[in-house]
Amino acid sequence: MLHNIDLNKMNQLMKENKDAKQIISQLLENHHTAVSTIAHEIRNPLTLVSSALQVMEIQHPEVKDFSHWSQMHEDVDFMCSLLNELSSFNNSDSLHYSVFSIGQLLKNIAVSFAISLDEHDNHIEFSSDIAPDLHNFTGDKIKLEEVLLNILKNAQEAIPTDTLHGSIHMKAEQIADMLIIKITDNGCGISADHLESIFEPFTTYKQNGTGLGLSLSKRIIEAHGGTISVNSIPGKETLFTLRLPM
């Protein structure tokens, strides 16, 4: 898997050397194809395994009493999730552009996330502050929504269930030709020695995490010409800041 530092070095080399640009572009295309092929070849038999487990459970309900049956289901589901995120990560820099109201998209995301919290986490208060004068945005609407929901979901999971007053806040404003989106939570925070690596692929510090969510988000934002950064005070606050050119 290519890391961010590798991609930065390759981008710099492609700017400086036309021959290198052609060679590296071909290598990256081959890399993407190989990852897609591997994910596809693994997903097919894994789907068969998942289907077989379901059939076994229907025909022989007593297998649910087997001590490791539920764990086996969880392991298969995790592998399926990992393959899905790997495919998304592999295609994260392929954007489908359209012109849309970024303000309306952010409002829809805020409403959707607030509803999900009301259903599952009543101890978390969510608020949003979306500037009313945001211009139309040109980008991949679906992938940007994926990024924001991923960060909001991470914020939700960072707040312990025994916290009496959990809070998540999303703010969006336009400064000159730059869209600034900030998502803050008062959860467990991220230690200083983890901050530098959380955007690296397959790096995770939470149980059952794939380590691809934030790296995927970073690639999508950078594919739009933007940046994503994080600041955190362990046990107090975490702030993700997205900057996107309008």
C-alpha positions as CSV (number, residue, x, y, z in Angstrom):
1,M,0.0,0.0,0.0
2,L,1.3,3.4,-0.9
3,H,1.7,5.9,2.0
4,N,1.1,9.6,1.9
5,I,4.9,10.4,1.9
6,D,5.3,8.1,-1.2
7,L,2.5,9.8,-3.0
8,N,3.9,13.3,-2.2
9,K,7.4,12.3,-3.5
10,M,5.9,10.9,-6.7
11,N,3.8,14.0,-7.3
12,Q,6.9,16.1,-7.0
13,L,8.8,13.9,-9.3
14,M,6.0,14.0,-11.9
15,K,6.1,17.8,-11.9
16,E,9.8,17.9,-12.5
17,N,10.2,15.1,-15.1
18,K,7.7,14.4,-18.0
19,D,9.2,10.9,-18.6
20,A,8.8,10.1,-14.9
21,K,5.2,11.3,-15.0
22,Q,4.3,8.9,-17.8
23,I,6.0,5.9,-16.1
24,I,4.6,6.7,-12.6
25,S,1.1,7.2,-14.0
26,Q,1.2,3.8,-15.6
27,L,2.6,2.2,-12.4
28,L,-0.2,3.8,-10.3
29,E,-2.8,2.6,-12.8
30,N,-1.4,-0.9,-12.6
31,H,-1.3,-0.7,-8.8
32,H,-5.0,0.3,-8.7
33,T,-5.9,-2.5,-11.1
34,A,-4.0,-5.1,-9.0
35,V,-5.7,-4.0,-5.8
36,S,-9.2,-4.1,-7.4
37,T,-8.5,-7.5,-8.8
38,I,-7.3,-8.9,-5.5
39,A,-10.3,-7.4,-3.6
40,H,-12.6,-8.9,-6.2
41,E,-11.1,-12.4,-6.1
42,I,-11.3,-12.4,-2.3
43,R,-14.8,-11.0,-2.1
44,N,-16.3,-13.8,-4.3
45,P,-15.5,-16.8,-2.1
46,L,-16.1,-14.7,1.0
47,T,-19.6,-14.0,-0.2
48,L,-20.1,-17.8,-0.7
49,V,-18.9,-18.4,2.9
50,S,-21.3,-15.8,4.3
51,S,-24.2,-17.3,2.3
52,A,-23.3,-20.8,3.4
53,L,-23.3,-19.8,7.1
54,Q,-26.8,-18.3,6.7
55,V,-28.1,-21.4,5.0
56,M,-26.6,-23.6,7.8
57,E,-28.2,-21.4,10.4
58,I,-31.6,-21.7,8.8
59,Q,-31.4,-25.5,8.3
60,H,-29.8,-26.2,11.6
61,P,-30.8,-23.5,14.2
62,E,-28.9,-25.4,16.9
63,V,-25.6,-24.2,15.4
64,K,-26.3,-20.8,17.1
65,D,-25.5,-22.5,20.4
66,F,-22.0,-23.3,19.2
67,S,-19.7,-21.2,21.3
68,H,-17.8,-19.6,18.4
69,W,-20.7,-19.2,15.9
70,S,-21.4,-15.5,16.5
71,Q,-17.7,-14.7,16.5
72,M,-17.3,-16.5,13.1
73,H,-20.2,-14.3,11.7
74,E,-18.5,-11.2,13.1
75,D,-15.2,-12.1,11.5
76,V,-16.8,-12.7,8.1
77,D,-18.6,-9.4,8.4
78,F,-15.4,-7.6,9.3
79,M,-13.6,-9.0,6.3
80,C,-16.4,-7.9,4.0
81,S,-16.2,-4.4,5.5
82,L,-12.5,-4.3,5.1
83,L,-12.7,-5.3,1.4
84,N,-15.4,-2.7,0.8
85,E,-13.2,0.0,2.4
86,L,-10.2,-1.2,0.5
87,S,-12.1,-0.8,-2.8
88,S,-13.3,2.7,-1.8
89,F,-9.7,3.6,-0.8
90,N,-8.4,2.4,-4.1
91,N,-10.8,4.5,-6.0
92,S,-10.8,7.5,-3.7
93,D,-9.0,9.8,-6.1
94,S,-11.4,9.1,-9.0
95,L,-14.0,11.9,-8.7
96,H,-17.3,12.3,-10.4
97,Y,-17.8,16.0,-10.7
98,S,-21.0,17.9,-10.5
99,V,-22.0,21.4,-9.4
100,F,-24.2,21.5,-6.3
101,S,-25.2,23.5,-3.3
102,I,-22.7,22.6,-0.6
103,G,-24.8,24.4,2.0
104,Q,-27.8,22.2,1.3
105,L,-25.6,19.1,1.3
106,L,-24.2,20.1,4.8
107,K,-27.7,20.7,6.1
108,N,-28.9,17.3,4.9
109,I,-25.9,15.6,6.5
110,A,-26.5,17.5,9.8
111,V,-30.2,16.4,9.8
112,S,-29.4,12.8,9.0
113,F,-26.7,12.6,11.6
114,A,-28.9,14.2,14.3
115,I,-31.7,11.7,13.6
116,S,-29.2,8.8,13.9
117,L,-28.1,10.2,17.3
118,D,-31.6,10.5,18.6
119,E,-32.2,6.9,17.8
120,H,-29.0,5.5,19.5
121,D,-27.1,8.0,21.6
122,N,-29.4,10.3,23.5
123,H,-26.5,11.4,25.7
124,I,-24.8,13.2,22.8
125,E,-25.9,16.7,21.8
126,F,-25.2,17.6,18.1
127,S,-25.3,21.1,16.8
128,S,-24.3,22.8,13.5
129,D,-23.6,26.3,12.3
130,I,-23.7,26.4,8.5
131,A,-23.2,29.8,6.9
132,P,-26.2,30.8,4.7
133,D,-24.1,32.4,2.0
134,L,-22.0,29.4,0.8
135,H,-21.5,29.4,-3.0
136,N,-22.1,26.4,-5.2
137,F,-19.4,23.7,-5.1
138,T,-17.8,21.7,-7.9
139,G,-16.8,18.2,-6.7
140,D,-17.8,14.7,-6.0
141,K,-21.0,15.1,-3.9
142,I,-21.2,11.4,-2.8
143,K,-17.6,11.1,-1.7
144,L,-17.7,14.4,0.2
145,E,-20.7,13.2,2.1
146,E,-18.9,10.0,2.8
147,V,-16.0,11.9,4.3
148,L,-18.2,14.1,6.6
149,L,-20.3,11.2,7.8
150,N,-17.1,9.2,8.5
151,I,-15.7,12.0,10.7
152,L,-19.0,12.6,12.5
153,K,-19.3,8.8,13.1
154,N,-15.7,8.8,14.5
155,A,-16.7,11.7,16.8
156,Q,-19.7,9.8,18.0
157,E,-17.6,6.7,18.8
158,A,-15.0,8.8,20.6
159,I,-17.5,9.8,23.2
160,P,-17.8,7.2,26.0
161,T,-21.3,5.9,26.7
162,D,-21.0,6.9,30.3
163,T,-20.5,10.5,29.4
164,L,-23.4,12.6,30.7
165,H,-23.0,15.5,28.4
166,G,-21.4,14.5,25.1
167,S,-21.3,17.1,22.3
168,I,-20.5,17.2,18.6
169,H,-20.5,20.5,16.7
170,M,-20.1,21.1,12.9
171,K,-19.3,24.5,11.6
172,A,-19.0,25.5,7.9
173,E,-18.1,28.9,6.5
174,Q,-16.5,30.4,3.3
175,I,-13.5,32.6,3.7
176,A,-12.5,34.2,0.4
177,D,-12.4,31.3,-2.1
178,M,-12.0,28.6,0.6
179,L,-14.6,26.4,2.3
180,I,-13.7,25.7,5.9
181,I,-15.5,22.9,7.7
182,K,-14.8,22.2,11.4
183,I,-16.0,19.2,13.4
184,T,-15.4,19.2,17.1
185,D,-16.3,16.6,19.8
186,N,-15.6,16.4,23.6
187,G,-14.7,12.7,23.5
188,C,-11.7,10.7,24.6
189,G,-9.3,12.6,22.3
190,I,-6.2,11.4,20.4
191,S,-2.8,11.1,22.1
192,A,0.0,13.2,20.6
193,D,2.0,10.2,19.5
194,H,-1.0,8.9,17.4
195,L,-1.8,12.2,15.7
196,E,0.9,11.9,13.0
197,S,-0.2,8.4,11.9
198,I,-4.0,8.4,12.0
199,F,-4.2,9.2,8.3
200,E,-1.9,6.4,7.3
201,P,-3.6,3.3,5.7
202,F,-4.4,0.4,8.0
203,T,-3.6,2.5,11.1
204,T,-6.3,2.3,13.7
205,Y,-6.5,2.7,17.5
206,K,-10.1,1.6,18.0
207,Q,-11.5,-1.9,18.4
208,N,-12.7,-3.5,15.1
209,G,-11.4,-0.6,13.1
210,T,-10.1,-1.2,9.6
211,G,-7.7,1.7,9.6
212,L,-8.9,2.9,6.2
213,G,-11.6,5.4,7.1
214,L,-9.4,8.5,7.8
215,S,-6.9,7.6,5.1
216,L,-9.8,7.4,2.6
217,S,-11.1,10.7,3.8
218,K,-7.7,12.3,3.4
219,R,-7.3,11.0,-0.2
220,I,-10.8,12.3,-1.2
221,I,-10.2,15.7,0.3
222,E,-6.7,16.0,-1.4
223,A,-8.2,14.8,-4.7
224,H,-10.4,17.9,-4.4
225,G,-7.3,20.1,-3.9
226,G,-8.0,20.5,-0.2
227,T,-6.5,19.6,3.1
228,I,-7.6,17.8,6.3
229,S,-6.0,18.3,9.7
230,V,-6.6,17.3,13.3
231,N,-5.9,18.8,16.7
232,S,-6.7,17.0,19.9
233,I,-6.5,17.4,23.7
234,P,-6.8,13.9,25.2
235,G,-9.8,13.6,27.4
236,K,-11.1,17.0,26.4
237,E,-11.6,17.8,22.7
238,T,-10.8,16.8,19.2
239,L,-11.1,19.1,16.2
240,F,-11.0,18.0,12.5
241,T,-10.6,20.9,10.0
242,L,-11.3,20.5,6.3
243,R,-10.3,23.1,3.8
244,L,-11.7,22.9,0.3
245,P,-11.1,25.4,-2.6
246,M,-14.4,26.8,-3.9
